[in-house]
Amino acid sequence: MVKILAFAGSGRKGSVNKKVVAIAAKGAQEAGAEVTIVNLEDFDMPIFNEDLEAEQGMPVEAQAFKELLISHDGFLISSPEYNSSYSSLFKNAIDWASRKTGDEAPMAAYRGKVAAIMAASPGGLGGMRVLVVLRMLMENLGTMVLPNQKAVGGAFKLFDEQGDITDEKTEKTLKNLGKELVDTLTKLKG
Ligand SMILES: Cc1cc2nc3c(=O)[nH]c(=O)nc-3n(C[C@H](O)[C@H](O)[C@H](O)COP(=O)(O)O)c2cc1C
């Protein structure tokens, strides 16, 4: 069975990116994948610093996140757009997980993986600019990124008080993105 790790690049409690990635995750589950959803803020790791790494090694929580990446076939990532780019929370976790700590192959957390990316913002463009740099980052790390992606604009208006999406079209697009990731991984795994 295809295994997918889903996470948002925001640690905010009411994060729209967490809501968006959860919908794509549901689409992936309905398409038959085993999906693990995690919150990045639950992995308490310091800002990456090579001196710290040399003195103390990889923090336990960074290692845990890295192992999750390694043990899944693909990723669903929804990123907030901070000043046209991804959050420091996200990049810090990505940097820690890029470091070799054991017998694993170099960049084992990223190479040979497939990702579907999305973004959500209260603004009209929906974080379209972060998708450009997020795609570039993940591809450079060795993760294939699906051509289809989704930027969800006006995101604060798309969810009701319970946190459920009120726009059927957006819901369908996000679920389809999750399904597309499962279909692609299924084909690749043979
Ligand atoms: C430091 C900072 C920079 C931001 N820059 C942008 C931006 O470039 N484009 C944008 O659409 N929204 C920007 N925003 C607004 C975010 O889209 C908004 O806070 C959003 O809710 C973050 O995602 P979340 O709800 O998943 O936490 C910025 C917010 C912060 C805190």
The ligand as an ORCA input file, in Angstrom:
! r2SCAN-3c Opt
* xyz 0 1
  C       5.802     36.997      8.015
  C       4.573     36.867      7.149
  C       4.666     37.113      5.786
  C       3.562     36.943      4.961
  N       3.695     37.100      3.599
  C       2.661     36.778      2.777
  C       2.849     36.743      1.353
  O       3.918     37.006      0.823
  N       1.789     36.376      0.596
  C       0.561     36.030      1.140
  O      -0.358     35.690      0.389
  N       0.367     36.061      2.474
  C       1.389     36.409      3.309
  N       1.218     36.386      4.671
  C      -0.116     36.068      5.234
  C      -0.309     34.544      5.329
  O      -0.784     34.071      4.086
  C      -1.345     34.248      6.423
  O      -0.812     34.610      7.698
  C      -1.765     32.797      6.426
  O      -2.865     32.629      7.273
  C      -0.629     31.864      6.851
  O      -1.014     30.528      6.686
  P      -1.656     29.635      7.873
  O      -3.096     30.111      8.044
  O      -1.582     28.250      7.349
  O      -0.844     29.869      9.117
  C       2.310     36.564      5.528
  C       2.216     36.335      6.913
  C       3.346     36.465      7.720
  C       3.219     36.167      9.197
*
